[in-house]
Amino acid sequence: MRELAARLGDIRCAAADILAFVRGLDEAAFLALPETDRKAYRAIKNGFAEIGEAIKRLPPEALARHRGIDWHGFAGLRDMVSHQYFGLELPRLWPTIREELPALLTAVDAELARLASGPR
């Protein structure tokens, strides 16, 4: 079984990758990715699948410390990109990337710092 720090690291890495893939893009360019940059589009979907899968395995107490994060929504997005990819609505994904991923990174960094500081 993977340790909590490794799962948090998975989330951090995938979120940072997604943000790097969209750096410099506006919404119109993002929405065009399936036609203009299929690799980036597929990598973004994979990143969300990794984030959601790792979130599903985080302990409830870690989630409870960051109530402003839509943990359930990220987990559900994993299911969408993995099983119902044909129903993925890119216009709805853009705000998640621009607004929710940075907040998720902040929460993950706080949890990683908490782990690094030792048991409480």
Stockholm file with secondary structure:
# STOCKHOLM 1.0

chainA/1-120         MRELAARLGDIRCAAADILAFVRGLDEAAFLALPETDRKAYRAIKNGFAEIGEAIKRLPPEALARHRGIDWHGFAGLRDMVSHQYFGLELPRLWPTIREELPALLTAVDAELARLASGPR
#=GR chainA/1-120 SS CCCHHHHHHHHHHHHHHHHHHHTTCCHHHHHTHHHHCHHHHHHHHHHHHHHHHHHHTSCHHHHHTTTTSCHHHHHHHHHHHHHCGGGCCHHHHHHIIIIIHHHHHHHHHHHHHHHHTCCC
#=GC SS_cons         CCCHHHHHHHHHHHHHHHHHHHTTCCHHHHHTHHHHCHHHHHHHHHHHHHHHHHHHTSCHHHHHTTTTSCHHHHHHHHHHHHHCGGGCCHHHHHHIIIIIHHHHHHHHHHHHHHHHTCCC
//
